[in-house]
Amino acid sequence: MAFEWKGVFPALTTKFTSEDKLDFVMFGKNLKAQLDAGVNGIILGGTLGEASVLTNEEKFSLVKFAAEKVNGKIPVVMNIAEGSTREAVRQASEAKKNGATGLMMLPPMRYKSDHRETVSFFKAVASSTELPIMVYNNPVDYKIEVTLDMFAELAEEKNIQAVKESTRDVSNVTRMINRFGDRFNILCGVDTLAMEELMLGAHGWVAGLVCAFPKETVAIYSLMMKGRIEEALKLYRWFLPLLELDIHPKLVQYIKLAEQEVGLGTESVRAPRLPLIGEEREQILKIIRDGIKSRPKLEEVK
C-alpha cells in the first residue's frame, strides 16, 4: 500500500482489561472514533502504546486486528523499538505478514549507538523490507539524536521516507527542509508544538491527545492546511492545557485517563506503570474535565 506520510497519525494507546489482557473491544471502539474523525493513519506499539511491556505476539495481534478493521482505508504503521538489529529486521518482516503497511523506527534501544552504528541499524531494516519507514527522532527521551548528517546517508534508502520530529526544537523543521527539500516528510511528534511546526512546513502530526479528542485534532490540522490560521489558533489555545499532558513521563496514564473521561478507553495500564491515585489524579482530572466542559462546538468550524 503506497501512501503519503501526511496528516494526522494517532499514536494509539494499547487497551488492557482488568485482567491485564488486550482489550480489543475498547481498542476497536477507539479505532472507530479515529476513523470517523478522519485521521490519515494509525501508529501501534509506540511510546503511548506501552511498547516496552508488550510481547511480540501482542503487538502483532494488535496490528492484525487493526488492519482487518481499517480494511485498507488508511495506513497501519507499527513501531519498532529494539536493541538488536536482527530482532528489528525480524519484526519488520512479521509486521508486514500481519498487515502493517508502514513502520516507525527508533534508534537502537538500551545501547547508545554512534553515528555509524545508528545509520547501519536503520539501513539494515530498510534494506530488508519494502515497507515505508518513518524515523522517530526523539533524543530527549531515547538519548540518540538522528542528525542531519545521518539523514543524508539514510536518504539513500528509498523507503525511509519520513521523520517523526520530536527533538523539541521547532527550528529542526526548517533545517530539514533547507537541506533535503521534499526528500523527507516531517510529522510533528510533540503535541504542544504541532501548530508551530505545521506553520513551518511540517506535513503532519503524530498525535497523542487525539486518542481522546480525535475530532478536535483533525480540525486543527484541516484548518491549518486551508490557511484558516485564526480559527485553528482559537481551537489550539483551548486544546493546549490538554496537549501538555503529552509531554510528561506519565503521558500514558494521563492520556488514558482522558480517554476514560470521554468514553474511548480505560485507565488500565501495564505494570510497572500504575494507575494514578490521590492528589495527582485529581489534578489531572481537573485539567481534563475543564477541557471537556469548555470543549468547542466543532459544527461551527466547517
Secondary structure, 3 states (H helix, E strand, C coil): CCCCCCEEEEECCCCECCCCCECHHHHHHHHHHHHHHCCCCEEECCCCCCHHHCCHHHHHHHHHHHHHHHCCCCCEEEEECCCCHHHHHHHHHHHHHCCCCEEEECCCCCCCCCHHHHHHHHHHHHHHCCCCEEEEECHHHHCCCCCHHHHHHHCCCCCEEEEEECCCCCHHHHHHHHHHCCCCEEEECCHHHHHHHHHCCCCEEEECHHHCCHHHHHHHHHHHHCCCHHHHHHHHHHHHHHHHHHHCCCHHHHHHHHHHHCCCCCCCCCCCCCCCCHHHHHHHHHHHHHHHHCCCCHHHCC
